[in-house]
Amino acid sequence: MLVWYEIHDSAESAINKEKQIKKWKRTWKLKLIEKDDPEWIDLYESIC
């Protein structure tokens, strides 16, 4: 289920962001998701 994504200009910047987010506390990650997708709707269909 895809509940959050972010577009980057390069693979390198996306990888760096992913590594940064992995270090975040779980509550910070939940806030990031719920800011744009409060109902946790699967976003996969909207980007395909």
mmCIF entry with sequence, helices, sheets and N, C-alpha, C, O atoms, coordinates in Angstrom:
data_MODEL
# 
_entry.id   MODEL 
# 
_entity.id                         1 
_entity.type                       polymer 
_entity.pdbx_number_of_molecules   1 
# 
_entity_poly.entity_id                      1 
_entity_poly.type                           'polypeptide(L)' 
_entity_poly.nstd_linkage                   no 
_entity_poly.nstd_monomer                   no 
_entity_poly.pdbx_seq_one_letter_code       MLVWYEIHDSAESAINKEKQIKKWKRTWKLKLIEKDDPEWIDLYESIC 
_entity_poly.pdbx_seq_one_letter_code_can   MLVWYEIHDSAESAINKEKQIKKWKRTWKLKLIEKDDPEWIDLYESIC 
_entity_poly.pdbx_strand_id                 A 
# 
loop_
_entity_poly_seq.entity_id 
_entity_poly_seq.num 
_entity_poly_seq.mon_id 
_entity_poly_seq.hetero 
1 1  MET n 
1 2  LEU n 
1 3  VAL n 
1 4  TRP n 
1 5  TYR n 
1 6  GLU n 
1 7  ILE n 
1 8  HIS n 
1 9  ASP n 
1 10 SER n 
1 11 ALA n 
1 12 GLU n 
1 13 SER n 
1 14 ALA n 
1 15 ILE n 
1 16 ASN n 
1 17 LYS n 
1 18 GLU n 
1 19 LYS n 
1 20 GLN n 
1 21 ILE n 
1 22 LYS n 
1 23 LYS n 
1 24 TRP n 
1 25 LYS n 
1 26 ARG n 
1 27 THR n 
1 28 TRP n 
1 29 LYS n 
1 30 LEU n 
1 31 LYS n 
1 32 LEU n 
1 33 ILE n 
1 34 GLU n 
1 35 LYS n 
1 36 ASP n 
1 37 ASP n 
1 38 PRO n 
1 39 GLU n 
1 40 TRP n 
1 41 ILE n 
1 42 ASP n 
1 43 LEU n 
1 44 TYR n 
1 45 GLU n 
1 46 SER n 
1 47 ILE n 
1 48 CYS n 
# 
_struct_asym.id          A 
_struct_asym.entity_id   1 
# 
loop_
_struct_conf.conf_type_id 
_struct_conf.id 
_struct_conf.pdbx_PDB_helix_id 
_struct_conf.beg_label_comp_id 
_struct_conf.beg_label_asym_id 
_struct_conf.beg_label_seq_id 
_struct_conf.pdbx_beg_PDB_ins_code 
_struct_conf.end_label_comp_id 
_struct_conf.end_label_asym_id 
_struct_conf.end_label_seq_id 
_struct_conf.pdbx_end_PDB_ins_code 
_struct_conf.beg_auth_comp_id 
_struct_conf.beg_auth_asym_id 
_struct_conf.beg_auth_seq_id 
_struct_conf.end_auth_comp_id 
_struct_conf.end_auth_asym_id 
_struct_conf.end_auth_seq_id 
_struct_conf.pdbx_PDB_helix_class 
_struct_conf.details 
_struct_conf.pdbx_PDB_helix_length 
HELX_P HELX_P1 AA1 ALA A 11 ? LYS A 22 ? ALA A 11 LYS A 22 1 ? 12 
HELX_P HELX_P2 AA2 ARG A 26 ? ASP A 36 ? ARG A 26 ASP A 36 1 ? 11 
HELX_P HELX_P3 AA3 TYR A 44 ? ILE A 47 ? TYR A 44 ILE A 47 1 ? 4  
# 
_struct_conf_type.id          HELX_P 
_struct_conf_type.criteria    ? 
_struct_conf_type.reference   ? 
# 
loop_
_atom_site.group_PDB 
_atom_site.id 
_atom_site.type_symbol 
_atom_site.label_atom_id 
_atom_site.label_alt_id 
_atom_site.label_comp_id 
_atom_site.label_asym_id 
_atom_site.label_entity_id 
_atom_site.label_seq_id 
_atom_site.pdbx_PDB_ins_code 
_atom_site.Cartn_x 
_atom_site.Cartn_y 
_atom_site.Cartn_z 
_atom_site.occupancy 
_atom_site.B_iso_or_equiv 
_atom_site.pdbx_formal_charge 
_atom_site.auth_seq_id 
_atom_site.auth_comp_id 
_atom_site.auth_asym_id 
_atom_site.auth_atom_id 
_atom_site.pdbx_PDB_model_num 
ATOM 1   N N  . MET A 1 1  ? 0.846  -1.171 0.000   1.00 0.00 ? 1  MET A N  1 
ATOM 2   C CA . MET A 1 1  ? 0.000  0.000  0.000   1.00 0.00 ? 1  MET A CA 1 
ATOM 3   C C  . MET A 1 1  ? 0.896  1.240  0.000   1.00 0.00 ? 1  MET A C  1 
ATOM 4   O O  . MET A 1 1  ? 1.780  1.373  0.846   1.00 0.00 ? 1  MET A O  1 
ATOM 5   N N  . LEU A 1 2  ? 0.667  2.126  -0.932  1.00 0.00 ? 2  LEU A N  1 
ATOM 6   C CA . LEU A 1 2  ? 1.433  3.356  -1.050  1.00 0.00 ? 2  LEU A CA 1 
ATOM 7   C C  . LEU A 1 2  ? 0.649  4.488  -0.389  1.00 0.00 ? 2  LEU A C  1 
ATOM 8   O O  . LEU A 1 2  ? -0.414 4.869  -0.878  1.00 0.00 ? 2  LEU A O  1 
ATOM 9   N N  . VAL A 1 3  ? 1.159  5.023  0.708   1.00 0.00 ? 3  VAL A N  1 
ATOM 10  C CA . VAL A 1 3  ? 0.444  6.082  1.421   1.00 0.00 ? 3  VAL A CA 1 
ATOM 11  C C  . VAL A 1 3  ? 1.183  7.410  1.398   1.00 0.00 ? 3  VAL A C  1 
ATOM 12  O O  . VAL A 1 3  ? 0.647  8.423  1.846   1.00 0.00 ? 3  VAL A O  1 
ATOM 13  N N  . TRP A 1 4  ? 2.409  7.418  0.882   1.00 0.00 ? 4  TRP A N  1 
ATOM 14  C CA . TRP A 1 4  ? 3.171  8.654  0.790   1.00 0.00 ? 4  TRP A CA 1 
ATOM 15  C C  . TRP A 1 4  ? 4.265  8.489  -0.254  1.00 0.00 ? 4  TRP A C  1 
ATOM 16  O O  . TRP A 1 4  ? 4.862  7.419  -0.373  1.00 0.00 ? 4  TRP A O  1 
ATOM 17  N N  . TYR A 1 5  ? 4.522  9.537  -0.998  1.00 0.00 ? 5  TYR A N  1 
ATOM 18  C CA . TYR A 1 5  ? 5.652  9.544  -1.916  1.00 0.00 ? 5  TYR A CA 1 
ATOM 19  C C  . TYR A 1 5  ? 6.111  10.984 -2.110  1.00 0.00 ? 5  TYR A C  1 
ATOM 20  O O  . TYR A 1 5  ? 5.395  11.936 -1.801  1.00 0.00 ? 5  TYR A O  1 
ATOM 21  N N  . GLU A 1 6  ? 7.312  11.110 -2.626  1.00 0.00 ? 6  GLU A N  1 
ATOM 22  C CA . GLU A 1 6  ? 7.898  12.424 -2.851  1.00 0.00 ? 6  GLU A CA 1 
ATOM 23  C C  . GLU A 1 6  ? 8.690  12.351 -4.148  1.00 0.00 ? 6  GLU A C  1 
ATOM 24  O O  . GLU A 1 6  ? 9.416  11.384 -4.378  1.00 0.00 ? 6  GLU A O  1 
ATOM 25  N N  . ILE A 1 7  ? 8.559  13.350 -4.985  1.00 0.00 ? 7  ILE A N  1 
ATOM 26  C CA . ILE A 1 7  ? 9.252  13.377 -6.265  1.00 0.00 ? 7  ILE A CA 1 
ATOM 27  C C  . ILE A 1 7  ? 10.581 14.100 -6.107  1.00 0.00 ? 7  ILE A C  1 
ATOM 28  O O  . ILE A 1 7  ? 10.667 15.142 -5.458  1.00 0.00 ? 7  ILE A O  1 
ATOM 29  N N  . HIS A 1 8  ? 11.621 13.522 -6.717  1.00 0.00 ? 8  HIS A N  1 
ATOM 30  C CA . HIS A 1 8  ? 12.964 14.100 -6.658  1.00 0.00 ? 8  HIS A CA 1 
ATOM 31  C C  . HIS A 1 8  ? 13.516 14.266 -8.062  1.00 0.00 ? 8  HIS A C  1 
ATOM 32  O O  . HIS A 1 8  ? 13.088 13.591 -8.998  1.00 0.00 ? 8  HIS A O  1 
ATOM 33  N N  . ASP A 1 9  ? 14.467 15.168 -8.192  1.00 0.00 ? 9  ASP A N  1 
ATOM 34  C CA . ASP A 1 9  ? 15.088 15.419 -9.488  1.00 0.00 ? 9  ASP A CA 1 
ATOM 35  C C  . ASP A 1 9  ? 16.064 14.325 -9.903  1.00 0.00 ? 9  ASP A C  1 
ATOM 36  O O  . ASP A 1 9  ? 16.318 14.135 -11.092 1.00 0.00 ? 9  ASP A O  1 
ATOM 37  N N  . SER A 1 10 ? 16.606 13.613 -8.934  1.00 0.00 ? 10 SER A N  1 
ATOM 38  C CA . SER A 1 10 ? 17.573 12.565 -9.259  1.00 0.00 ? 10 SER A CA 1 
ATOM 39  C C  . SER A 1 10 ? 17.413 11.395 -8.302  1.00 0.00 ? 10 SER A C  1 
ATOM 40  O O  . SER A 1 10 ? 16.839 11.523 -7.221  1.00 0.00 ? 10 SER A O  1 
ATOM 41  N N  . ALA A 1 11 ? 17.935 10.254 -8.729  1.00 0.00 ? 11 ALA A N  1 
ATOM 42  C CA . ALA A 1 11 ? 17.903 9.069  -7.873  1.00 0.00 ? 11 ALA A CA 1 
ATOM 43  C C  . ALA A 1 11 ? 18.737 9.313  -6.622  1.00 0.00 ? 11 ALA A C  1 
ATOM 44  O O  . ALA A 1 11 ? 18.381 8.864  -5.532  1.00 0.00 ? 11 ALA A O  1 
ATOM 45  N N  . GLU A 1 12 ? 19.832 10.017 -6.780  1.00 0.00 ? 12 GLU A N  1 
ATOM 46  C CA . GLU A 1 12 ? 20.708 10.292 -5.635  1.00 0.00 ? 12 GLU A CA 1 
ATOM 47  C C  . GLU A 1 12 ? 19.988 11.095 -4.552  1.00 0.00 ? 12 GLU A C  1 
ATOM 48  O O  . GLU A 1 12 ? 20.112 10.782 -3.367  1.00 0.00 ? 12 GLU A O  1 
ATOM 49  N N  . SER A 1 13 ? 19.248 12.114 -4.942  1.00 0.00 ? 13 SER A N  1 
ATOM 50  C CA . SER A 1 13 ? 18.534 12.911 -3.935  1.00 0.00 ? 13 SER A CA 1 
ATOM 51  C C  . SER A 1 13 ? 17.412 12.102 -3.288  1.00 0.00 ? 13 SER A C  1 
ATOM 52  O O  . SER A 1 13 ? 17.128 12.279 -2.103  1.00 0.00 ? 13 SER A O  1 
ATOM 53  N N  . ALA A 1 14 ? 16.771 11.216 -4.052  1.00 0.00 ? 14 ALA A N  1 
ATOM 54  C CA . ALA A 1 14 ? 15.725 10.355 -3.489  1.00 0.00 ? 14 ALA A CA 1 
ATOM 55  C C  . ALA A 1 14 ? 16.311 9.379  -2.484  1.00 0.00 ? 14 ALA A C  1 
ATOM 56  O O  . ALA A 1 14 ? 15.733 9.153  -1.421  1.00 0.00 ? 14 ALA A O  1 
ATOM 57  N N  . ILE A 1 15 ? 17.444 8.807  -2.813  1.00 0.00 ? 15 ILE A N  1 
ATOM 58  C CA . ILE A 1 15 ? 18.104 7.870  -1.898  1.00 0.00 ? 15 ILE A CA 1 
ATOM 59  C C  . ILE A 1 15 ? 18.542 8.577  -0.624  1.00 0.00 ? 15 ILE A C  1 
ATOM 60  O O  . ILE A 1 15 ? 18.385 8.040  0.473   1.00 0.00 ? 15 ILE A O  1 
ATOM 61  N N  . ASN A 1 16 ? 19.088 9.774  -0.766  1.00 0.00 ? 16 ASN A N  1 
ATOM 62  C CA . ASN A 1 16 ? 19.504 10.539 0.415   1.00 0.00 ? 16 ASN A CA 1 
ATOM 63  C C  . ASN A 1 16 ? 18.322 10.861 1.319   1.00 0.00 ? 16 ASN A C  1 
ATOM 64  O O  . ASN A 1 16 ? 18.429 10.775 2.542   1.00 0.00 ? 16 ASN A O  1 
ATOM 65  N N  . LYS A 1 17 ? 17.200 11.230 0.721   1.00 0.00 ? 17 LYS A N  1 
ATOM 66  C CA . LYS A 1 17 ? 15.995 11.521 1.502   1.00 0.00 ? 17 LYS A CA 1 
ATOM 67  C C  . LYS A 1 17 ? 15.494 10.267 2.204   1.00 0.00 ? 17 LYS A C  1 
ATOM 68  O O  . LYS A 1 17 ? 15.092 10.324 3.366   1.00 0.00 ? 17 LYS A O  1 
ATOM 69  N N  . GLU A 1 18 ? 15.515 9.139  1.508   1.00 0.00 ? 18 GLU A N  1 
ATOM 70  C CA . GLU A 1 18 ? 15.072 7.876  2.099   1.00 0.00 ? 18 GLU A CA 1 
ATOM 71  C C  . GLU A 1 18 ? 15.941 7.521  3.315   1.00 0.00 ? 18 GLU A C  1 
ATOM 72  O O  . GLU A 1 18 ? 15.422 7.102  4.349   1.00 0.00 ? 18 GLU A O  1 
ATOM 73  N N  . LYS A 1 19 ? 17.235 7.688  3.187   1.00 0.00 ? 19 LYS A N  1 
ATOM 74  C CA . LYS A 1 19 ? 18.137 7.410  4.303   1.00 0.00 ? 19 LYS A CA 1 
ATOM 75  C C  . LYS A 1 19 ? 17.857 8.342  5.476   1.00 0.00 ? 19 LYS A C  1 
ATOM 76  O O  . LYS A 1 19 ? 17.918 7.931  6.635   1.00 0.00 ? 19 LYS A O  1 
ATOM 77  N N  . GLN A 1 20 ? 17.550 9.599  5.165   1.00 0.00 ? 20 GLN A N  1 
ATOM 78  C CA . GLN A 1 20 ? 17.237 10.580 6.210   1.00 0.00 ? 20 GLN A CA 1 
ATOM 79  C C  . GLN A 1 20 ? 15.954 10.187 6.948   1.00 0.00 ? 20 GLN A C  1 
ATOM 80  O O  . GLN A 1 20 ? 15.911 10.206 8.178   1.00 0.00 ? 20 GLN A O  1 
ATOM 81  N N  . ILE A 1 21 ? 14.925 9.837  6.201   1.00 0.00 ? 21 ILE A N  1 
ATOM 82  C CA . ILE A 1 21 ? 13.641 9.479  6.803   1.00 0.00 ? 21 ILE A CA 1 
ATOM 83  C C  . ILE A 1 21 ? 13.757 8.212  7.647   1.00 0.00 ? 21 ILE A C  1 
ATOM 84  O O  . ILE A 1 21 ? 13.098 8.093  8.680   1.00 0.00 ? 21 ILE A O  1 
ATOM 85  N N  . LYS A 1 22 ? 14.585 7.273  7.216   1.00 0.00 ? 22 LYS A N  1 
ATOM 86  C CA . LYS A 1 22 ? 14.748 6.033  7.982   1.00 0.00 ? 22 LYS A CA 1 
ATOM 87  C C  . LYS A 1 22 ? 15.264 6.298  9.393   1.00 0.00 ? 22 LYS A C  1 
ATOM 88  O O  . LYS A 1 22 ? 15.040 5.492  10.296  1.00 0.00 ? 22 LYS A O  1 
ATOM 89  N N  . LYS A 1 23 ? 15.947 7.409  9.586   1.00 0.00 ? 23 LYS A N  1 
ATOM 90  C CA . LYS A 1 23 ? 16.486 7.751  10.900  1.00 0.00 ? 23 LYS A CA 1 
ATOM 91  C C  . LYS A 1 23 ? 15.458 8.453  11.786  1.00 0.00 ? 23 LYS A C  1 
ATOM 92  O O  . LYS A 1 23 ? 15.664 8.580  12.993  1.00 0.00 ? 23 LYS A O  1 
ATOM 93  N N  . TRP A 1 24 ? 14.359 8.907  11.197  1.00 0.00 ? 24 TRP A N  1 
ATOM 94  C CA . TRP A 1 24 ? 13.337 9.637  11.941  1.00 0.00 ? 24 TRP A CA 1 
ATOM 95  C C  . TRP A 1 24 ? 12.602 8.714  12.906  1.00 0.00 ? 24 TRP A C  1 
ATOM 96  O O  . TRP A 1 24 ? 12.526 7.503  12.702  1.00 0.00 ? 24 TRP A O  1 
ATOM 97  N N  . LYS A 1 25 ? 12.071 9.308  13.947  1.00 0.00 ? 25 LYS A N  1 
ATOM 98  C CA . LYS A 1 25 ? 11.203 8.566  14.863  1.00 0.00 ? 25 LYS A CA 1 
ATOM 99  C C  . LYS A 1 25 ? 9.889  8.246  14.157  1.00 0.00 ? 25 LYS A C  1 
ATOM 100 O O  . LYS A 1 25 ? 9.473  8.948  13.236  1.00 0.00 ? 25 LYS A O  1 
ATOM 101 N N  . ARG A 1 26 ? 9.254  7.180  14.604  1.00 0.00 ? 26 ARG A N  1 
ATOM 102 C CA . ARG A 1 26 ? 8.005  6.729  13.984  1.00 0.00 ? 26 ARG A CA 1 
ATOM 103 C C  . ARG A 1 26 ? 6.934  7.828  13.988  1.00 0.00 ? 26 ARG A C  1 
ATOM 104 O O  . ARG A 1 26 ? 6.209  7.977  13.005  1.00 0.00 ? 26 ARG A O  1 
ATOM 105 N N  . THR A 1 27 ? 6.826  8.587  15.062  1.00 0.00 ? 27 THR A N  1 
ATOM 106 C CA . THR A 1 27 ? 5.802  9.632  15.122  1.00 0.00 ? 27 THR A CA 1 
ATOM 107 C C  . THR A 1 27 ? 6.034  10.703 14.067  1.00 0.00 ? 27 THR A C  1 
ATOM 108 O O  . THR A 1 27 ? 5.074  11.261 13.537  1.00 0.00 ? 27 THR A O  1 
ATOM 109 N N  . TRP A 1 28 ? 7.285  10.999 13.755  1.00 0.00 ? 28 TRP A N  1 
ATOM 110 C CA . TRP A 1 28 ? 7.579  11.988 12.707  1.00 0.00 ? 28 TRP A CA 1 
ATOM 111 C C  . TRP A 1 28 ? 7.153  11.461 11.339  1.00 0.00 ? 28 TRP A C  1 
ATOM 112 O O  . TRP A 1 28 ? 6.633  12.203 10.506  1.00 0.00 ? 28 TRP A O  1 
ATOM 113 N N  . LYS A 1 29 ? 7.383  10.169 11.125  1.00 0.00 ? 29 LYS A N  1 
ATOM 114 C CA . LYS A 1 29 ? 6.992  9.555  9.853   1.00 0.00 ? 29 LYS A CA 1 
ATOM 115 C C  . LYS A 1 29 ? 5.470  9.559  9.708   1.00 0.00 ? 29 LYS A C  1 
ATOM 116 O O  . LYS A 1 29 ? 4.948  9.835  8.628   1.00 0.00 ? 29 LYS A O  1 
ATOM 117 N N  . LEU A 1 30 ? 4.765  9.255  10.788  1.00 0.00 ? 30 LEU A N  1 
ATOM 118 C CA . LEU A 1 30 ? 3.303  9.256  10.746  1.00 0.00 ? 30 LEU A CA 1 
ATOM 119 C C  . LEU A 1 30 ? 2.766  10.651 10.447  1.00 0.00 ? 30 LEU A C  1 
ATOM 120 O O  . LEU A 1 30 ? 1.809  10.797 9.686   1.00 0.00 ? 30 LEU A O  1 
ATOM 121 N N  . LYS A 1 31 ? 3.370  11.669 11.035  1.00 0.00 ? 31 LYS A N  1 
ATOM 122 C CA . LYS A 1 31 ? 2.949  13.051 10.762  1.00 0.00 ? 31 LYS A CA 1 
ATOM 123 C C  . LYS A 1 31 ? 3.179  13.416 9.306   1.00 0.00 ? 31 LYS A C  1 
ATOM 124 O O  . LYS A 1 31 ? 2.357  14.109 8.706   1.00 0.00 ? 31 LYS A O  1 
ATOM 125 N N  . LEU A 1 32 ? 4.284  12.959 8.731   1.00 0.00 ? 32 LEU A N  1 
ATOM 126 C CA . LEU A 1 32 ? 4.583  13.216 7.325   1.00 0.00 ? 32 LEU A CA 1 
ATOM 127 C C  . LEU A 1 32 ? 3.501  12.614 6.434   1.00 0.00 ? 32 LEU A C  1 
ATOM 128 O O  . LEU A 1 32 ? 3.026  13.266 5.504   1.00 0.00 ? 32 LEU A O  1 
ATOM 129 N N  . ILE A 1 33 ? 3.116  11.386 6.714   1.00 0.00 ? 33 ILE A N  1 
ATOM 130 C CA . ILE A 1 33 ? 2.071  10.717 5.930   1.00 0.00 ? 33 ILE A CA 1 
ATOM 131 C C  . ILE A 1 33 ? 0.732  11.407 6.120   1.00 0.00 ? 33 ILE A C  1 
ATOM 132 O O  . ILE A 1 33 ? 0.049  11.719 5.144   1.00 0.00 ? 33 ILE A O  1 
ATOM 133 N N  . GLU A 1 34 ? 0.356  11.644 7.355   1.00 0.00 ? 34 GLU A N  1 
ATOM 134 C CA . GLU A 1 34 ? -0.980 12.163 7.646   1.00 0.00 ? 34 GLU A CA 1 
ATOM 135 C C  . GLU A 1 34 ? -1.159 13.622 7.247   1.00 0.00 ? 34 GLU A C  1 
ATOM 136 O O  . GLU A 1 34 ? -2.291 14.095 7.156   1.00 0.00 ? 34 GLU A O  1 
ATOM 137 N N  . LYS A 1 35 ? -0.081 14.335 7.009   1.00 0.00 ? 35 LYS A N  1 
ATOM 138 C CA . LYS A 1 35 ? -0.187 15.719 6.541   1.00 0.00 ? 35 LYS A CA 1 
ATOM 139 C C  . LYS A 1 35 ? -0.852 15.762 5.160   1.00 0.00 ? 35 LYS A C  1 
ATOM 140 O O  . LYS A 1 35 ? -1.700 16.617 4.904   1.00 0.00 ? 35 LYS A O  1 
ATOM 141 N N  . ASP A 1 36 ? -0.464 14.838 4.271   1.00 0.00 ? 36 ASP A N  1 
ATOM 142 C CA . ASP A 1 36 ? -0.988 14.830 2.903   1.00 0.00 ? 36 ASP A CA 1 
ATOM 143 C C  . ASP A 1 36 ? -2.022 13.739 2.638   1.00 0.00 ? 36 ASP A C  1 
ATOM 144 O O  . ASP A 1 36 ? -2.773 13.825 1.667   1.00 0.00 ? 36 ASP A O  1 
ATOM 145 N N  . ASP A 1 37 ? -2.067 12.722 3.484   1.00 0.00 ? 37 ASP A N  1 
ATOM 146 C CA . ASP A 1 37 ? -2.977 11.590 3.276   1.00 0.00 ? 37 ASP A CA 1 
ATOM 147 C C  . ASP A 1 37 ? -3.550 11.143 4.631   1.00 0.00 ? 37 ASP A C  1 
ATOM 148 O O  . ASP A 1 37 ? -3.250 10.046 5.101   1.00 0.00 ? 37 ASP A O  1 
ATOM 149 N N  . PRO A 1 38 ? -4.375 11.998 5.255   1.00 0.00 ? 38 PRO A N  1 
ATOM 150 C CA . PRO A 1 38 ? -4.854 11.699 6.608   1.00 0.00 ? 38 PRO A CA 1 
ATOM 151 C C  . PRO A 1 38 ? -5.698 10.429 6.717   1.00 0.00 ? 38 PRO A C  1 
ATOM 152 O O  . PRO A 1 38 ? -5.799 9.844  7.796   1.00 0.00 ? 38 PRO A O  1 
ATOM 153 N N  . GLU A 1 39 ? -6.295 10.005 5.623   1.00 0.00 ? 39 GLU A N  1 
ATOM 154 C CA . GLU A 1 39 ? -7.132 8.806  5.659   1.00 0.00 ? 39 GLU A CA 1 
ATOM 155 C C  . GLU A 1 39 ? -6.371 7.562  5.214   1.00 0.00 ? 39 GLU A C  1 
ATOM 156 O O  . GLU A 1 39 ? -6.957 6.485  5.106   1.00 0.00 ? 39 GLU A O  1 
ATOM 157 N N  . TRP A 1 40 ? -5.091 7.698  4.960   1.00 0.00 ? 40 TRP A N  1 
ATOM 158 C CA . TRP A 1 40 ? -4.232 6.595  4.539   1.00 0.00 ? 40 TRP A CA 1 
ATOM 159 C C  . TRP A 1 40 ? -4.808 5.872  3.313   1.00 0.00 ? 40 TRP A C  1 
ATOM 160 O O  . TRP A 1 40 ? -4.888 4.644  3.280   1.00 0.00 ? 40 TRP A O  1 
ATOM 161 N N  . ILE A 1 41 ? -5.197 6.643  2.332   1.00 0.00 ? 41 ILE A N  1 
ATOM 162 C CA . ILE A 1 41 ? -5.725 6.090  1.091   1.00 0.00 ? 41 ILE A CA 1 
ATOM 163 C C  . ILE A 1 41 ? -4.545 5.594  0.251   1.00 0.00 ? 41 ILE A C  1 
ATOM 164 O O  . ILE A 1 41 ? -3.505 6.249  0.187   1.00 0.00 ? 41 ILE A O  1 
ATOM 165 N N  . ASP A 1 42 ? -4.711 4.449  -0.383  1.00 0.00 ? 42 ASP A N  1 
ATOM 166 C CA . ASP A 1 42 ? -3.665 3.903  -1.240  1.00 0.00 ? 42 ASP A CA 1 
ATOM 167 C C  . ASP A 1 42 ? -3.497 4.819  -2.453  1.00 0.00 ? 42 ASP A C  1 
ATOM 168 O O  . ASP A 1 42 ? -4.429 4.978  -3.241  1.00 0.00 ? 42 ASP A O  1 
ATOM 169 N N  . LEU A 1 43 ? -2.330 5.414  -2.606  1.00 0.00 ? 43 LEU A N  1 
ATOM 170 C CA . LEU A 1 43 ? -2.071 6.389  -3.668  1.00 0.00 ? 43 LEU A CA 1 
ATOM 171 C C  . LEU A 1 43 ? -1.544 5.771  -4.959  1.00 0.00 ? 43 LEU A C  1 
ATOM 172 O O  . LEU A 1 43 ? -1.338 6.478  -5.945  1.00 0.00 ? 43 LEU A O  1 
ATOM 173 N N  . TYR A 1 44 ? -1.330 4.483  -4.960  1.00 0.00 ? 44 TYR A N  1 
ATOM 174 C CA . TYR A 1 44 ? -0.732 3.823  -6.115  1.00 0.00 ? 44 TYR A CA 1 
ATOM 175 C C  . TYR A 1 44 ? -1.536 4.088  -7.398  1.00 0.00 ? 44 TYR A C  1 
ATOM 176 O O  . TYR A 1 44 ? -0.958 4.428  -8.431  1.00 0.00 ? 44 TYR A O  1 
ATOM 177 N N  . GLU A 1 45 ? -2.819 3.940  -7.335  1.00 0.00 ? 45 GLU A N  1 
ATOM 178 C CA . GLU A 1 45 ? -3.668 4.121  -8.518  1.00 0.00 ? 45 GLU A CA 1 
ATOM 179 C C  . GLU A 1 45 ? -3.593 5.552  -9.054  1.00 0.00 ? 45 GLU A C  1 
ATOM 180 O O  . GLU A 1 45 ? -3.732 5.768  -10.258 1.00 0.00 ? 45 GLU A O  1 
ATOM 181 N N  . SER A 1 46 ? -3.378 6.509  -8.188  1.00 0.00 ? 46 SER A N  1 
ATOM 182 C CA . SER A 1 46 ? -3.361 7.908  -8.628  1.00 0.00 ? 46 SER A CA 1 
ATOM 183 C C  . SER A 1 46 ? -2.075 8.298  -9.336  1.00 0.00 ? 46 SER A C  1 
ATOM 184 O O  . SER A 1 46 ? -2.025 9.356  -9.962  1.00 0.00 ? 46 SER A O  1 
ATOM 185 N N  . ILE A 1 47 ? -1.031 7.476  -9.258  1.00 0.00 ? 47 ILE A N  1 
ATOM 186 C CA . ILE A 1 47 ? 0.213  7.814  -9.935  1.00 0.00 ? 47 ILE A CA 1 
ATOM 187 C C  . ILE A 1 47 ? 0.516  6.894  -11.110 1.00 0.00 ? 47 ILE A C  1 
ATOM 188 O O  . ILE A 1 47 ? 1.518  7.083  -11.799 1.00 0.00 ? 47 ILE A O  1 
ATOM 189 N N  . CYS A 1 48 ? -0.330 5.911  -11.345 1.00 0.00 ? 48 CYS A N  1 
ATOM 190 C CA . CYS A 1 48 ? -0.097 4.971  -12.459 1.00 0.00 ? 48 CYS A CA 1 
ATOM 191 C C  . CYS A 1 48 ? -0.789 5.424  -13.719 1.00 0.00 ? 48 CYS A C  1 
ATOM 192 O O  . CYS A 1 48 ? -0.699 4.755  -14.748 1.00 0.00 ? 48 CYS A O  1 
# 
